């Protein structure tokens, strides 16, 4: 059976060749000198040939081994090029990650995950597409992106829904509003005021609407709006009470001068997902992004 040189043996041979001594090679490789000496003895015994001879106190390539050393130099250069290519890939050079997301997750959570991803892969480029729920399937099936962050799941034969994190709904009111003074509000208390931004056909709006209906509560939606930023602006104009998910409101907290977030007494918990194609393997960059996104979202849950 032919003896094949290992990458470690190639490194040792080259270190001896460059430094001209066993001790010098050990310093180059940052290892103990006896280890280099043993590797060289084992290697020459396995190859049944002398690789180095002593001349003037230095190790120089043996005449019969010079052809081998020339090829070792080529191998080492190719390894350096390979390492450079791997490092460029690790940094994300020449890579663009395409991700879709519904607005509730894209507003705050996705940027946080992208920032964490960029710290791992500084050179990666990212394309974030803001999507309506009904646009997610076309986005995936047409190959426009690797994954879509979703506020709920549905059945589709070509799509897998992986859980991200659980969320909950919060009541958003101006700080001057009577509800702002309460530690927690009930659906009945919310229904007593004009509502903005709540669409019963929307997954989050449907959660609260179902509570209203189950409790036989009358409610009045004076302005419907799809996107969280618009809903927040409507509340700032004192047009009514809003109910938004905790992911959209993650950066508001108690820092707002004019708005207050009040927990809701009823169970409004929901599960978020990432949708991916069943027939496609995710890139490592997409997997990293999803892991980072799930971690960010769990911090808000």
C-alpha positions in Angstrom: 0.0 0.0 0.0 1.4 3.4 -1.0 2.4 5.8 1.8 0.6 9.1 1.6 1.9 12.3 3.2 -0.5 13.9 5.7 -0.9 17.7 5.8 0.8 17.7 9.2 3.8 15.9 7.7 4.0 18.4 4.8 4.0 21.2 7.4 6.9 19.6 9.3 9.0 19.0 6.2 8.5 22.5 5.0 9.3 24.0 8.4 12.6 22.0 8.5 13.4 23.1 5.0 12.7 26.8 5.8 14.5 26.9 9.1 17.3 24.5 8.4 17.1 22.8 11.7 14.8 20.6 13.9 14.9 23.3 16.6 14.0 26.0 14.1 11.1 23.9 12.7 9.8 23.4 16.2 9.8 27.2 16.7 8.0 27.8 13.4 5.3 25.2 14.3 5.2 26.3 17.9 5.6 22.7 19.1 8.2 20.7 21.1 11.4 19.8 19.4 11.2 16.0 20.1 7.9 15.9 18.4 9.4 17.3 15.1 12.4 14.9 15.4 10.1 11.9 15.9 7.9 12.9 12.9 10.9 13.3 10.6 12.4 9.9 11.7 9.0 8.2 11.2 8.5 9.9 7.8 11.9 9.0 6.4 11.5 5.4 7.6 8.0 5.1 6.0 9.2 6.6 2.7 12.4 4.6 2.8 14.4 7.6 1.7 16.4 10.4 3.2 14.8 13.8 2.9 17.5 16.0 4.4 21.3 15.9 4.8 23.5 18.0 7.1 25.7 20.6 5.4 27.5 23.2 7.6 25.3 22.5 10.6 22.1 23.0 8.6 19.5 20.6 7.2 19.3 20.9 3.4 17.2 18.8 1.0 18.8 15.6 0.0 19.6 15.5 -3.8 17.1 12.7 -4.5 14.4 14.6 -2.6 14.6 17.9 -4.4 11.9 17.0 -6.8 9.6 16.1 -3.9 10.4 19.5 -2.2 9.5 21.4 -5.4 6.1 19.7 -5.4 5.6 20.2 -1.7 6.0 24.0 -2.3 3.3 23.8 -4.9 1.0 21.9 -2.5 1.7 24.4 0.3 0.8 27.3 -2.0 -2.4 25.6 -3.0 -3.2 25.0 0.7 -2.7 28.7 1.4 -5.0 29.6 -1.5 -7.6 27.1 -0.1 -7.3 28.6 3.4 -7.7 32.1 2.0 -10.8 30.9 0.1 -12.3 29.3 3.2 -11.6 32.4 5.2 -13.2 34.6 2.6 -16.2 32.3 2.7 -16.3 32.4 6.5 -16.3 36.2 6.4 -19.2 36.1 3.9 -17.3 37.5 0.9 -19.2 37.4 -2.4 -22.3 36.0 -0.5 -25.7 37.5 -0.5 -28.3 36.1 1.9 -31.9 36.7 0.8 -34.6 36.6 3.5 -38.2 37.4 3.5 -40.2 38.5 6.6 -43.6 39.7 7.7 -43.5 43.2 9.1 -44.1 42.3 12.7 -40.8 40.3 12.8 -38.9 42.5 10.3 -39.4 45.7 12.2 -37.1 45.0 15.2 -36.2 41.3 15.4 -34.7 40.8 11.9 -32.3 43.8 12.1 -31.0 42.5 15.5 -30.4 39.1 14.0 -28.7 40.6 10.9 -26.4 42.7 13.2 -25.4 39.5 15.0 -24.9 37.7 11.7 -22.7 40.5 10.4 -20.5 40.2 13.5 -19.9 36.6 12.6 -19.6 37.2 8.8 -18.5 40.8 8.3 -18.5 40.8 4.5 -21.8 39.1 3.9 -24.5 41.0 2.0 -28.2 40.6 3.0 -31.3 41.3 1.1 -34.4 41.6 3.3 -37.8 41.5 1.6 -40.9 42.8 3.5 -43.7 40.4 2.6 -47.4 39.9 3.2 -48.3 36.5 4.4 -49.9 35.5 1.1 -46.7 36.5 -0.7 -44.5 34.1 1.2 -45.1 31.0 -1.0 -44.3 32.7 -4.3 -41.2 34.2 -2.7 -39.9 30.7 -1.7 -41.1 28.7 -4.7 -39.7 31.2 -7.2 -36.3 31.0 -5.5 -36.2 34.7 -4.5 -35.0 33.8 -1.0 -34.1 31.0 1.3 -36.5 31.6 4.1 -39.5 33.7 5.2 -40.1 34.7 8.9 -43.8 34.1 9.5 -46.4 35.1 12.2 -48.3 31.8 11.7 -48.2 28.6 9.7 -50.4 26.9 7.2 -50.5 23.7 5.3 -48.5 23.6 2.0 -46.9 20.4 0.5 -43.7 22.1 -0.6 -43.0 24.2 2.6 -41.7 23.3 6.0 -42.5 25.6 9.0 -39.9 25.6 11.7 -40.8 27.2 15.1 -39.0 30.4 16.0 -40.4 31.7 19.3 -43.6 32.3 21.1 -45.0 35.8 21.4 -47.9 37.7 23.0 -50.0 40.7 22.4 -49.8 44.0 24.3 -52.1 46.9 24.6 -50.6 50.2 23.3 -52.1 53.5 24.5 -51.0 57.1 24.9 -49.6 57.7 28.4 -52.4 60.2 29.0 -55.0 57.4 28.4 -56.9 55.9 31.3 -55.7 52.4 30.5 -52.1 53.5 30.8 -52.5 53.8 34.5 -53.5 50.1 34.9 -51.0 47.3 35.6 -52.9 44.9 33.3 -56.0 45.3 31.1 -58.8 42.9 30.1 -60.4 42.5 26.7 -63.5 44.0 28.2 -61.6 47.2 29.2 -60.0 47.4 25.7 -63.3 47.0 24.0 -64.7 50.1 25.8 -62.5 52.3 23.6 -62.1 53.0 19.9 -59.6 50.5 18.4 -57.0 51.2 15.7 -54.9 48.9 13.6 -56.8 45.7 14.5 -57.9 43.7 11.5 -59.8 40.5 12.4 -58.5 38.9 9.2 -54.9 39.4 10.4 -53.4 36.6 12.5 -52.7 38.9 15.5 -55.9 40.8 15.0 -57.8 37.5 14.8 -56.5 36.5 18.3 -58.1 39.5 20.0 -61.2 39.5 17.8 -61.8 35.8 18.8 -61.6 36.9 22.5 -64.1 39.7 21.9 -66.5 37.3 20.1 -66.2 34.5 22.7 -66.9 37.0 25.5 -69.7 38.6 23.4 -68.0 42.0 23.6 -68.9 44.8 21.2 -65.9 46.5 19.7 -65.4 49.4 17.3 -62.4 49.4 14.9 -62.2 53.0 13.8 -59.1 52.7 11.7 -57.6 49.5 10.2 -53.9 49.5 9.4 -51.6 46.6 8.4 -48.2 47.7 9.6 -47.0 48.3 13.1 -45.3 51.6 12.4 -48.5 53.0 11.1 -50.5 51.7 14.1 -48.0 53.3 16.5 -48.4 56.6 14.6 -52.2 56.3 14.9 -52.0 55.8 18.6 -49.6 58.8 18.9 -52.3 60.9 17.3 -54.7 59.7 20.1 -57.1 58.1 17.6 -57.7 55.0 19.7 -56.3 52.0 21.5 -54.1 49.4 19.7 -53.0 45.9 20.3 -49.6 44.9 18.9 -47.3 42.0 19.3 -44.3 42.2 21.7 -41.8 41.7 18.8 -43.0 44.8 17.0 -42.9 46.7 20.3 -39.6 45.3 21.5 -37.7 48.6 21.5 -40.5 50.7 22.9 -40.6 49.2 26.4 -40.8 51.9 29.0 -38.6 54.3 27.2 -41.3 56.1 25.2 -42.2 59.6 26.5 -45.8 59.5 25.1 -46.8 55.8 24.8 -47.4 53.0 27.3 -47.5 49.3 26.8 -49.9 47.4 29.1 -50.1 43.6 29.4 -53.4 41.9 28.5 -55.0 39.7 31.0 -56.3 37.1 28.6 -54.1 34.5 26.9 -52.9 36.0 23.7 -49.8 33.8 23.1 -48.9 32.8 19.6 -46.1 30.9 17.8 -43.9 32.3 15.1 -42.2 30.3 12.4 -39.7 30.4 9.6 -40.9 28.9 6.3 -38.4 27.1 4.1 -38.7 25.0 0.9 -39.0 21.3 1.6 -36.7 20.4 -1.4 -33.9 22.9 -0.7 -31.1 22.6 1.8 -30.4 25.9 3.6 -27.0 27.5 3.4 -25.0 27.7 6.6 -25.5 31.5 6.5 -29.3 31.1 6.5 -29.1 28.5 9.3 -27.0 30.9 11.4 -29.4 33.7 10.7 -32.4 31.6 11.8 -30.6 30.5 15.0 -29.7 34.1 15.8 -33.2 35.3 15.1 -34.8 32.7 17.3 -32.4 33.7 20.1 -33.3 37.4 19.8 -37.0 36.6 19.7 -36.8 34.4 22.8 -35.3 37.3 24.7 -38.5 39.2 24.1 -40.9 36.4 24.9 
